[in-house]
Amino acid sequence: MLTEDEAGHCISIREEESDEGNKFGICVLDCATSQFNLSVFEDDICRTKLETLMRQVRPKEILFTKVCTKHIRQSYLADIRYQGKLSVSTTRLLKSVLPAACLWTGLREVEGFGYEQTIQELRKLYPSGDEDENMDEDSNVLSVNVPEAIRDMADSKNAMESLGIMIWYVE
């Protein structure tokens, strides 16, 4: 439902918090051209790289996994960090830098594809050829038919899950 001539970017984001910094998996889909970019990066405590990316891309929609209230209490009491869901600091940053018209689409934990499901979906989308007959179905090795840029990121859980969310969402 683009009304302008400019790109309409949809971004899925996964975050992994740690004491050293945060790791982000980002999948950007340009709805006007059907092109997408996949990225994974570590950021500082101020989330400078994430802020720069969001200011440059100015997405029309952002996809993320919601944290249910039960998990917030459990994580607070047990000091457990849940991977993939946006931290409070990241949410605050995004709310301050994203355009007011940006649509926030919060997905339940059962929505979107996790790491293993994303690998399976990629295998369905890019079936293996004769050269991959000996490939173990339980491994995370992807067929040579999968674009190299995606294969290079196959070891990154955050990148694969952000891609999995995007694949699930556009299906």
N, CA and C atoms as an extended XYZ file, in Angstrom:
513
Properties=species:S:1:pos:R:3:atomname:S:1:resname:S:1:resid:I:1 pbc="F F F"
N         0.824       -1.197        0.000 N   MET     1
C         0.000        0.000        0.000 CA  MET     1
C         0.865        1.257        0.000 C   MET     1
N         1.825        1.276       -0.919 N   LEU     2
C         2.700        2.428       -1.017 CA  LEU     2
C         1.970        3.560       -1.718 C   LEU     2
N         2.042        4.742       -1.145 N   THR     3
C         1.396        5.904       -1.740 CA  THR     3
C         2.414        6.892       -2.262 C   THR     3
N         3.694        6.633       -2.026 N   GLU     4
C         4.745        7.541       -2.460 CA  GLU     4
C         5.659        6.810       -3.427 C   GLU     4
N         6.523        7.550       -4.109 N   ASP     5
C         7.477        6.956       -5.033 CA  ASP     5
C         8.706        6.399       -4.332 C   ASP     5
N         8.837        6.682       -3.041 N   GLU     6
C        10.023        6.206       -2.337 CA  GLU     6
C         9.854        4.766       -1.885 C   GLU     6
N        10.952        4.177       -1.506 N   ALA     7
C        10.950        2.783       -1.070 CA  ALA     7
C        10.120        2.620        0.199 C   ALA     7
N         9.521        1.465        0.324 N   GLY     8
C         8.771        1.129        1.526 CA  GLY     8
C         9.451       -0.046        2.196 C   GLY     8
N        10.313        0.247        3.144 N   HIS     9
C        11.093       -0.797        3.790 CA  HIS     9
C        10.350       -1.412        4.959 C   HIS     9
N        10.429       -2.727        5.020 N   CYS    10
C         9.935       -3.492        6.155 CA  CYS    10
C        11.173       -4.141        6.776 C   CYS    10
N        11.322       -3.994        8.083 N   ILE    11
C        12.502       -4.508        8.771 CA  ILE    11
C        12.089       -5.490        9.848 C   ILE    11
N        12.730       -6.661        9.850 N   SER    12
C        12.573       -7.574       10.983 CA  SER    12
C        13.864       -7.520       11.788 C   SER    12
N        13.720       -7.561       13.095 N   ILE    13
C        14.866       -7.365       13.963 CA  ILE    13
C        14.875       -8.395       15.082 C   ILE    13
N        16.060       -8.923       15.345 N   ARG    14
C        16.294       -9.840       16.465 CA  ARG    14
C        17.444       -9.266       17.276 C   ARG    14
N        17.343       -9.363       18.577 N   GLU    15
C        18.377       -8.815       19.458 CA  GLU    15
C        18.822       -9.863       20.457 C   GLU    15
N        20.110       -9.880       20.715 N   GLU    16
C        20.680      -10.737       21.748 CA  GLU    16
C        21.506       -9.842       22.673 C   GLU    16
N        21.079       -9.745       23.907 N   GLU    17
C        21.787       -8.912       24.870 CA  GLU    17
C        22.921       -9.678       25.529 C   GLU    17
N        23.991       -8.961       25.803 N   SER    18
C        25.082       -9.526       26.587 CA  SER    18
C        25.757       -8.387       27.333 C   SER    18
N        26.639       -8.739       28.255 N   ASP    19
C        27.324       -7.711       29.034 CA  ASP    19
C        28.318       -6.922       28.183 C   ASP    19
N        28.833       -7.531       27.117 N   GLU    20
C        29.803       -6.865       26.248 CA  GLU    20
C        29.137       -5.930       25.241 C   GLU    20
N        27.877       -6.125       24.979 N   GLY    21
C        27.159       -5.336       23.979 CA  GLY    21
C        26.023       -6.156       23.421 C   GLY    21
N        25.315       -5.605       22.494 N   ASN    22
C        24.168       -6.293       21.911 CA  ASN    22
C        24.488       -6.725       20.489 C   ASN    22
N        23.970       -7.903       20.119 N   LYS    23
C        24.076       -8.397       18.749 CA  LYS    23
C        22.700       -8.267       18.120 C   LYS    23
N        22.689       -7.780       16.897 N   PHE    24
C        21.435       -7.614       16.181 CA  PHE    24
C        21.465       -8.401       14.878 C   PHE    24
N        20.347       -9.003       14.558 N   GLY    25
C        20.107       -9.609       13.266 CA  GLY    25
C        19.020       -8.783       12.605 C   GLY    25
N        19.289       -8.293       11.416 N   ILE    26
C        18.367       -7.391       10.728 CA  ILE    26
C        18.111       -7.914        9.321 C   ILE    26
N        16.850       -7.979        8.944 N   CYS    27
C        16.474       -8.290        7.577 CA  CYS    27
C        15.645       -7.116        7.063 C   CYS    27
N        16.083       -6.522        5.972 N   VAL    28
C        15.406       -5.354        5.390 CA  VAL    28
C        14.824       -5.762        4.048 C   VAL    28
N        13.525       -5.578        3.890 N   LEU    29
C        12.847       -5.864        2.632 CA  LEU    29
C        12.337       -4.554        2.051 C   LEU    29
N        12.717       -4.270        0.819 N   ASP    30
C        12.184       -3.109        0.108 CA  ASP    30
C        10.943       -3.584       -0.641 C   ASP    30
N         9.792       -3.208       -0.163 N   CYS    31
C         8.521       -3.688       -0.728 CA  CYS    31
C         8.285       -3.186       -2.146 C   CYS    31
N         8.938       -2.091       -2.529 N   ALA    32
C         8.745       -1.549       -3.873 CA  ALA    32
C         9.526       -2.348       -4.917 C   ALA    32
N        10.677       -2.909       -4.533 N   THR    33
C        11.532       -3.599       -5.496 CA  THR    33
C        11.697       -5.093       -5.203 C   THR    33
N        11.204       -5.547       -4.071 N   SER    34
C        11.348       -6.936       -3.605 CA  SER    34
C        12.791       -7.322       -3.315 C   SER    34
N        13.653       -6.361       -3.141 N   GLN    35
C        15.037       -6.643       -2.764 CA  GLN    35
C        15.124       -6.697       -1.250 C   GLN    35
N        16.039       -7.531       -0.760 N   PHE    36
C        16.233       -7.559        0.680 CA  PHE    36
C        17.705       -7.622        1.020 C   PHE    36
N        18.007       -7.184        2.223 N   ASN    37
C        19.362       -7.229        2.757 CA  ASN    37
C        19.311       -7.919        4.104 C   ASN    37
N        20.353       -8.653        4.405 N   LEU    38
C        20.454       -9.387        5.651 CA  LEU    38
C        21.747       -8.974        6.315 C   LEU    38
N        21.670       -8.668        7.601 N   SER    39
C        22.857       -8.194        8.302 CA  SER    39
C        22.854       -8.684        9.737 C   SER    39
N        24.043       -8.846       10.276 N   VAL    40
C        24.212       -9.141       11.686 CA  VAL    40
C        25.386       -8.293       12.165 C   VAL    40
N        25.247       -7.683       13.323 N   PHE    41
C        26.327       -6.848       13.836 CA  PHE    41
C        26.245       -6.729       15.350 C   PHE    41
N        27.393       -6.451       15.941 N   GLU    42
C        27.454       -6.141       17.363 CA  GLU    42
C        27.433       -4.636       17.499 C   GLU    42
N        26.770       -4.157       18.519 N   ASP    43
C        26.627       -2.724       18.705 CA  ASP    43
C        27.081       -2.325       20.102 C   ASP    43
N        27.364       -1.049       20.266 N   ASP    44
C        27.757       -0.551       21.573 CA  ASP    44
C        26.528       -0.351       22.456 C   ASP    44
N        26.733        0.076       23.665 N   ILE    45
C        25.633        0.221       24.611 CA  ILE    45
C        24.627        1.286       24.178 C   ILE    45
N        25.087        2.251       23.392 N   CYS    46
C        24.198        3.314       22.898 CA  CYS    46
C        23.455        2.913       21.628 C   CYS    46
N        23.792        1.747       21.086 N   ARG    47
C        23.171        1.220       19.864 CA  ARG    47
C        23.350        2.172       18.674 C   ARG    47
N        24.574        2.667       18.533 N   THR    48
C        24.899        3.654       17.503 CA  THR    48
C        24.682        3.119       16.091 C   THR    48
N        25.119        1.885       15.833 N   LYS    49
C        24.956        1.299       14.490 CA  LYS    49
C        23.481        1.104       14.161 C   LYS    49
N        22.725        0.630       15.142 N   LEU    50
C        21.292        0.426       14.918 CA  LEU    50
C        20.604        1.755       14.643 C   LEU    50
N        20.939        2.768       15.401 N   GLU    51
C        20.337        4.088       15.187 CA  GLU    51
C        20.665        4.618       13.796 C   GLU    51
N        21.921        4.502       13.384 N   THR    52
C        22.318        4.967       12.054 CA  THR    52
C        21.547        4.236       10.964 C   THR    52
N        21.445        2.918       11.095 N   LEU    53
C        20.704        2.119       10.116 CA  LEU    53
C        19.248        2.569       10.023 C   LEU    53
N        18.601        2.733       11.149 N   MET    54
C        17.180        3.113       11.145 CA  MET    54
C        16.966        4.511       10.589 C   MET    54
N        17.876        5.429       10.883 N   ARG    55
C        17.747        6.792       10.340 CA  ARG    55
C        17.959        6.808        8.822 C   ARG    55
N        18.823        5.942        8.330 N   GLN    56
C        19.066        5.883        6.883 CA  GLN    56
C        17.933        5.204        6.136 C   GLN    56
N        17.438        4.093        6.681 N   VAL    57
C        16.430        3.300        5.986 CA  VAL    57
C        15.029        3.896        6.146 C   VAL    57
N        14.734        4.455        7.298 N   ARG    58
C        13.410        5.023        7.609 CA  ARG    58
C        12.289        4.050        7.222 C   ARG    58
N        12.204        2.921        7.932 N   PRO    59
C        11.249        1.871        7.547 CA  PRO    59
C         9.793        2.297        7.695 C   PRO    59
N         8.969        1.657        6.892 N   LYS    60
C         7.517        1.852        6.985 CA  LYS    60
C         6.918        0.904        8.011 C   LYS    60
N         7.619       -0.240        8.247 N   GLU    61
C         7.118       -1.236        9.187 CA  GLU    61
C         8.292       -1.953        9.832 C   GLU    61
N         8.137       -2.283       11.096 N   ILE    62
C         9.150       -3.034       11.820 CA  ILE    62
C         8.496       -4.269       12.431 C   ILE    62
N         9.144       -5.420       12.266 N   LEU    63
C         8.653       -6.685       12.800 CA  LEU    63
C         9.558       -7.110       13.954 C   LEU    63
N         8.965       -7.488       15.049 N   PHE    64
C         9.725       -7.916       16.211 CA  PHE    64
C         8.886       -8.893       17.016 C   PHE    64
N         9.542       -9.624       17.893 N   THR    65
C         8.842      -10.570       18.753 CA  THR    65
C         8.527       -9.879       20.067 C   THR    65
N         7.262       -9.951       20.452 N   LYS    66
C         6.837       -9.330       21.711 CA  LYS    66
C         7.275      -10.184       22.891 C   LYS    66
N         7.496       -9.522       24.008 N   VAL    67
C         7.780      -10.213       25.260 CA  VAL    67
C         6.500      -10.181       26.071 C   VAL    67
N         6.020      -11.368       26.475 N   CYS    68
C         4.808      -11.369       27.280 CA  CYS    68
C         5.144      -10.961       28.716 C   CYS    68
N         4.181      -10.424       29.422 N   THR    69
C         4.374       -9.918       30.777 CA  THR    69
C         4.949      -10.988       31.692 C   THR    69
N         4.525      -12.210       31.514 N   LYS    70
C         5.030      -13.318       32.325 CA  LYS    70
C         6.549      -13.436       32.195 C   LYS    70
N         7.070      -13.315       30.965 N   HIS    71
C         8.508      -13.415       30.751 CA  HIS    71
C         9.247      -12.226       31.333 C   HIS    71
N         8.636      -11.049       31.299 N   ILE    72
C         9.279       -9.879       31.886 CA  ILE    72
C         9.491      -10.106       33.374 C   ILE    72
N         8.464      -10.584       34.064 N   ARG    73
C         8.596      -10.858       35.495 CA  ARG    73
C         9.627      -11.941       35.752 C   ARG    73
N         9.586      -13.016       34.976 N   GLN    74
C        10.541      -14.097       35.172 CA  GLN    74
C        11.965      -13.626       34.917 C   GLN    74
N        12.163      -12.840       33.872 N   SER    75
C        13.514      -12.394       33.561 CA  SER    75
C        14.009      -11.410       34.609 C   SER    75
N        13.112      -10.598       35.143 N   TYR    76
C        13.502       -9.653       36.189 CA  TYR    76
C        13.888      -10.400       37.458 C   TYR    76
N        13.078      -11.376       37.835 N   LEU    77
C        13.338      -12.114       39.063 CA  LEU    77
C        14.542      -13.031       38.934 C   LEU    77
N        14.724      -13.636       37.788 N   ALA    78
C        15.799      -14.603       37.617 CA  ALA    78
C        17.001      -14.017       36.870 C   ALA    78
N        16.920      -12.743       36.465 N   ASP    79
C        17.966      -12.086       35.695 CA  ASP    79
C        18.321      -12.896       34.449 C   ASP    79
N        17.286      -13.379       33.740 N   ILE    80
C        17.463      -14.132       32.500 CA  ILE    80
C        17.171      -13.193       31.335 C   ILE    80
N        18.010      -13.228       30.325 N   ARG    81
C        17.781      -12.411       29.140 CA  ARG    81
C        17.235      -13.299       28.041 C   ARG    81
N        16.166      -12.865       27.419 N   TYR    82
C        15.548      -13.655       26.356 CA  TYR    82
C        16.054      -13.182       25.014 C   TYR    82
N        16.605      -14.090       24.248 N   GLN    83
C        17.153      -13.749       22.946 CA  GLN    83
C        16.035      -13.455       21.959 C   GLN    83
N        16.318      -12.522       21.065 N   GLY    84
C        15.397      -12.253       19.976 CA  GLY    84
C        14.438      -11.126       20.239 C   GLY    84
N        14.020      -10.983       21.445 N   LYS    85
C        13.050       -9.949       21.764 CA  LYS    85
C        13.774       -8.641       22.003 C   LYS    85
N        13.109       -7.539       21.745 N   LEU    86
C        13.752       -6.239       21.888 CA  LEU    86
C        13.862       -5.844       23.353 C   LEU    86
N        15.031       -5.354       23.726 N   SER    87
C        15.231       -4.870       25.092 CA  SER    87
C        14.518       -3.532       25.257 C   SER    87
N        14.367       -3.128       26.482 N   VAL    88
C        13.723       -1.841       26.784 CA  VAL    88
C        14.524       -0.699       26.160 C   VAL    88
N        15.847       -0.762       26.267 N   SER    89
C        16.690        0.310       25.715 CA  SER    89
C        16.576        0.391       24.194 C   SER    89
N        16.537       -0.754       23.542 N   THR    90
C        16.392       -0.764       22.082 CA  THR    90
C        15.024       -0.239       21.676 C   THR    90
N        13.990       -0.650       22.395 N   THR    91
C        12.634       -0.172       22.096 CA  THR    91
C        12.557        1.346       22.236 C   THR    91
N        13.150        1.875       23.278 N   ARG    92
C        13.162        3.339       23.475 CA  ARG    92
C        13.871        4.040       22.332 C   ARG    92
N        15.017        3.494       21.935 N   LEU    93
C        15.764        4.090       20.831 CA  LEU    93
C        14.925        4.091       19.557 C   LEU    93
N        14.339        2.949       19.237 N   LEU    94
C        13.543        2.848       18.011 CA  LEU    94
C        12.359        3.808       18.028 C   LEU    94
N        11.714        3.930       19.160 N   LYS    95
C        10.575        4.855       19.247 CA  LYS    95
C        11.011        6.301       19.044 C   LYS    95
N        12.248        6.611       19.415 N   SER    96
C        12.707        7.991       19.257 CA  SER    96
C        13.214        8.292       17.841 C   SER    96
N        13.672        7.287       17.099 N   VAL    97
C        14.259        7.561       15.783 CA  VAL    97
C        13.383        7.156       14.601 C   VAL    97
N        12.436        6.244       14.814 N   LEU    98
C        11.604        5.812       13.693 CA  LEU    98
C        10.547        6.858       13.354 C   LEU    98
N        10.162        6.931       12.088 N   PRO    99
C         9.105        7.876       11.707 CA  PRO    99
C         7.810        7.569       12.466 C   PRO    99
N         7.052        8.595       12.747 N   ALA   100
C         5.802        8.424       13.497 CA  ALA   100
C         4.833        7.493       12.766 C   ALA   100
N         4.896        7.466       11.448 N   ALA   101
C         3.980        6.633       10.665 CA  ALA   101
C         4.439        5.182       10.561 C   ALA   101
N         5.574        4.856       11.137 N   CYS   102
C         6.090        3.482       11.067 CA  CYS   102
C         5.157        2.547       11.827 C   CYS   102
N         4.804        1.472       11.180 N   LEU   103
C         3.922        0.467       11.771 CA  LEU   103
C         4.759       -0.515       12.572 C   LEU   103
N         4.392       -0.720       13.830 N   TRP   104
C         5.081       -1.675       14.695 CA  TRP   104
C         4.259       -2.954       14.713 C   TRP   104
N         4.821       -4.036       14.210 N   THR   105
C         4.120       -5.308       14.190 CA  THR   105
C         4.808       -6.254       15.166 C   THR   105
N         4.161       -6.427       16.305 N   GLY   106
C         4.686       -7.316       17.328 CA  GLY   106
C         4.136       -8.716       17.125 C   GLY   106
N         5.028       -9.670       16.994 N   LEU   107
C         4.631      -11.057       16.765 CA  LEU   107
C         4.701      -11.841       18.067 C   LEU   107
N         3.789      -12.791       18.197 N   ARG   108
C         3.840      -13.693       19.344 CA  ARG   108
C         5.002      -14.655       19.153 C   ARG   108
N         5.415      -15.301       20.226 N   GLU   109
C         6.556      -16.208       20.162 CA  GLU   109
C         6.339      -17.359       19.193 C   GLU   109
N         5.095      -17.751       18.969 N   VAL   110
C         4.806      -18.867       18.064 CA  VAL   110
C         4.747      -18.418       16.600 C   VAL   110
N         4.825      -17.125       16.355 N   GLU   111
C         4.789      -16.602       14.997 CA  GLU   111
C         6.213      -16.378       14.495 C   GLU   111
N         6.394      -16.507       13.215 N   GLY   112
C         7.727      -16.382       12.637 CA  GLY   112
C         8.438      -17.719       12.699 C   GLY   112
N         9.557      -17.798       12.011 N   PHE   113
C        10.351      -19.014       12.002 CA  PHE   113
C        11.573      -18.831       12.885 C   PHE   113
N        11.841      -19.826       13.722 N   GLY   114
C        13.071      -19.851       14.498 CA  GLY   114
C        14.224      -20.271       13.610 C   GLY   114
N        15.373      -20.465       14.213 N   TYR   115
C        16.578      -20.801       13.452 CA  TYR   115
C        16.404      -22.081       12.629 C   TYR   115
N        16.037      -23.163       13.278 N   GLU   116
C        15.905      -24.448       12.581 CA  GLU   116
C        14.817      -24.400       11.508 C   GLU   116
N        13.692      -23.743       11.833 N   GLN   117
C        12.604      -23.633       10.865 CA  GLN   117
C        13.033      -22.820        9.644 C   GLN   117
N        13.835      -21.783        9.865 N   THR   118
C        14.311      -20.962        8.755 CA  THR   118
C        15.207      -21.776        7.827 C   THR   118
N        16.084      -22.576        8.414 N   ILE   119
C        16.949      -23.444        7.609 CA  ILE   119
C        16.090      -24.384        6.766 C   ILE   119
N        15.054      -24.963        7.369 N   GLN   120
C        14.161      -25.873        6.637 CA  GLN   120
C        13.417      -25.139        5.517 C   GLN   120
N        12.961      -23.925        5.794 N   GLU   121
C        12.260      -23.138        4.769 CA  GLU   121
C        13.192      -22.812        3.604 C   GLU   121
N        14.441      -22.487        3.903 N   LEU   122
C        15.410      -22.202        2.837 CA  LEU   122
C        15.657      -23.444        1.993 C   LEU   122
N        15.665      -24.599        2.626 N   ARG   123
C        15.833      -25.846        1.871 CA  ARG   123
C        14.640      -26.102        0.956 C   ARG   123
N        13.446      -25.698        1.400 N   LYS   124
C        12.264      -25.849        0.544 CA  LYS   124
C        12.290      -24.847       -0.609 C   LYS   124
N        12.693      -23.608       -0.303 N   LEU   125
C        12.716      -22.566       -1.329 CA  LEU   125
C        13.822      -22.795       -2.353 C   LEU   125
N        14.937      -23.371       -1.914 N   TYR   126
C        16.089      -23.621       -2.781 CA  TYR   126
C        16.476      -25.096       -2.671 C   TYR   126
N        15.723      -25.968       -3.330 N   PRO   127
C        16.027      -27.408       -3.237 CA  PRO   127
C        17.440      -27.701       -3.717 C   PRO   127
N        18.025      -28.718       -3.096 N   SER   128
C        19.404      -29.073       -3.448 CA  SER   128
C        19.441      -29.737       -4.817 C   SER   128
N        20.573      -29.579       -5.459 N   GLY   129
C        20.776      -30.208       -6.756 CA  GLY   129
C        21.534      -31.509       -6.581 C   GLY   129
N        21.964      -32.090       -7.686 N   ASP   130
C        22.694      -33.358       -7.653 CA  ASP   130
C        23.979      -33.274       -6.838 C   ASP   130
N        24.615      -32.094       -6.847 N   GLU   131
C        25.892      -31.969       -6.150 CA  GLU   131
C        25.724      -32.004       -4.630 C   GLU   131
N        24.472      -31.887       -4.138 N   ASP   132
C        24.233      -31.868       -2.708 CA  ASP   132
C        23.555      -33.136       -2.202 C   ASP   132
N        23.572      -34.209       -2.983 N   GLU   133
C        22.860      -35.427       -2.601 CA  GLU   133
C        23.308      -35.990       -1.261 C   GLU   133
N        24.567      -35.822       -0.921 N   ASN   134
C        25.096      -36.382        0.314 CA  ASN   134
C        24.941      -35.446        1.512 C   ASN   134
N        24.266      -34.331        1.325 N   MET   135
C        24.108      -33.371        2.409 CA  MET   135
C        23.209      -33.953        3.494 C   MET   135
N        23.641      -33.881        4.744 N   ASP   136
C        22.887      -34.392        5.885 CA  ASP   136
C        21.709      -33.472        6.169 C   ASP   136
N        20.504      -34.008        6.191 N   GLU   137
C        19.298      -33.206        6.418 CA  GLU   137
C        19.262      -32.579        7.807 C   GLU   137
N        19.940      -33.192        8.787 N   ASP   138
C        19.937      -32.651       10.142 CA  ASP   138
C        20.965      -31.550       10.335 C   ASP   138
N        21.876      -31.387        9.403 N   SER   139
C        22.899      -30.354        9.547 CA  SER   139
C        22.317      -29.004        9.141 C   SER   139
N        23.041      -27.961        9.465 N   ASN   140
C        22.607      -26.614        9.110 CA  ASN   140
C        23.275      -26.130        7.833 C   ASN   140
N        23.885      -27.059        7.094 N   VAL   141
C        24.518      -26.722        5.830 CA  VAL   141
C        23.420      -26.491        4.795 C   VAL   141
N        23.540      -25.393        4.079 N   LEU   142
C        22.552      -25.062        3.059 CA  LEU   142
C        23.068      -25.427        1.680 C   LEU   142
N        22.143      -25.701        0.801 N   SER   143
C        22.449      -26.053       -0.585 CA  SER   143
C        23.193      -24.907       -1.274 C   SER   143
N        23.976      -25.259       -2.266 N   VAL   144
C        24.655      -24.229       -3.060 CA  VAL   144
C        23.650      -23.399       -3.856 C   VAL   144
N        22.415      -23.869       -3.951 N   ASN   145
C        21.374      -23.106       -4.639 CA  ASN   145
C        20.902      -21.906       -3.821 C   ASN   145
N        21.128      -21.944       -2.522 N   VAL   146
C        20.790      -20.804       -1.661 CA  VAL   146
C        21.796      -19.703       -1.968 C   VAL   146
N        21.335      -18.460       -2.115 N   PRO   147
C        22.280      -17.372       -2.405 CA  PRO   147
C        23.439      -17.352       -1.405 C   PRO   147
N        24.619      -17.101       -1.929 N   GLU   148
C        25.833      -17.139       -1.118 CA  GLU   148
C        25.750      -16.208        0.088 C   GLU   148
N        25.155      -15.044       -0.086 N   ALA   149
C        25.049      -14.086        1.025 CA  ALA   149
C        24.273      -14.686        2.201 C   ALA   149
N        23.264      -15.492        1.906 N   ILE   150
C        22.494      -16.139        2.968 CA  ILE   150
C        23.301      -17.282        3.564 C   ILE   150
N        23.958      -18.066        2.714 N   ARG   151
C        24.784      -19.173        3.220 CA  ARG   151
C        25.881      -18.671        4.149 C   ARG   151
N        26.452      -17.509        3.825 N   ASP   152
C        27.507      -16.940        4.664 CA  ASP   152
C        27.004      -16.574        6.058 C   ASP   152
N        25.713      -16.339        6.187 N   MET   153
C        25.133      -15.949        7.477 CA  MET   153
C        24.464      -17.114        8.192 C   MET   153
N        24.551      -18.304        7.643 N   ALA   154
C        23.838      -19.460        8.200 CA  ALA   154
C        24.243      -19.783        9.633 C   ALA   154
N        25.429      -19.389       10.047 N   ASP   155
C        25.871      -19.661       11.417 CA  ASP   155
C        25.357      -18.632       12.421 C   ASP   155
N        24.780      -17.556       11.949 N   SER   156
C        24.282      -16.503       12.838 CA  SER   156
C        22.812      -16.722       13.153 C   SER   156
N        22.543      -17.073       14.381 N   LYS   157
C        21.166      -17.325       14.806 CA  LYS   157
C        20.303      -16.076       14.630 C   LYS   157
N        20.817      -14.913       15.013 N   ASN   158
C        20.037      -13.678       14.899 CA  ASN   158
C        19.694      -13.341       13.452 C   ASN   158
N        20.670      -13.489       12.559 N   ALA   159
C        20.416      -13.195       11.145 CA  ALA   159
C        19.389      -14.158       10.570 C   ALA   159
N        19.548      -15.444       10.847 N   MET   160
C        18.619      -16.444       10.310 CA  MET   160
C        17.214      -16.266       10.876 C   MET   160
N        17.103      -15.916       12.151 N   GLU   161
C        15.779      -15.717       12.725 CA  GLU   161
C        15.122      -14.450       12.200 C   GLU   161
N        15.894      -13.400       11.943 N   SER   162
C        15.288      -12.198       11.353 CA  SER   162
C        14.818      -12.494        9.933 C   SER   162
N        15.591      -13.295        9.191 N   LEU   163
C        15.159      -13.729        7.861 CA  LEU   163
C        13.929      -14.620        7.965 C   LEU   163
N        13.914      -15.504        8.946 N   GLY   164
C        12.767      -16.395        9.155 CA  GLY   164
C        11.488      -15.635        9.476 C   GLY   164
N        11.607      -14.584       10.241 N   ILE   165
C        10.437      -13.749       10.539 CA  ILE   165
C         9.920      -13.112        9.254 C   ILE   165
N        10.844      -12.618        8.433 N   MET   166
C        10.436      -11.959        7.191 CA  MET   166
C         9.793      -12.955        6.233 C   MET   166
N        10.380      -14.144        6.087 N   ILE   167
C         9.808      -15.164        5.204 CA  ILE   167
C         8.408      -15.527        5.683 C   ILE   167
N         8.263      -15.759        6.974 N   TRP   168
C         6.964      -16.123        7.545 CA  TRP   168
C         5.941      -15.002        7.311 C   TRP   168
N         6.373      -13.778        7.498 N   TYR   169
C         5.464      -12.621        7.397 CA  TYR   169
C         4.971      -12.398        5.971 C   TYR   169
N         5.834      -12.548        4.986 N   VAL   170
C         5.416      -12.278        3.614 CA  VAL   170
C         4.682      -13.462        2.976 C   VAL   170
N         4.799      -14.648        3.574 N   GLU   171
C         4.045      -15.785        3.046 CA  GLU   171
C         2.600      -15.551        3.342 C   GLU   171
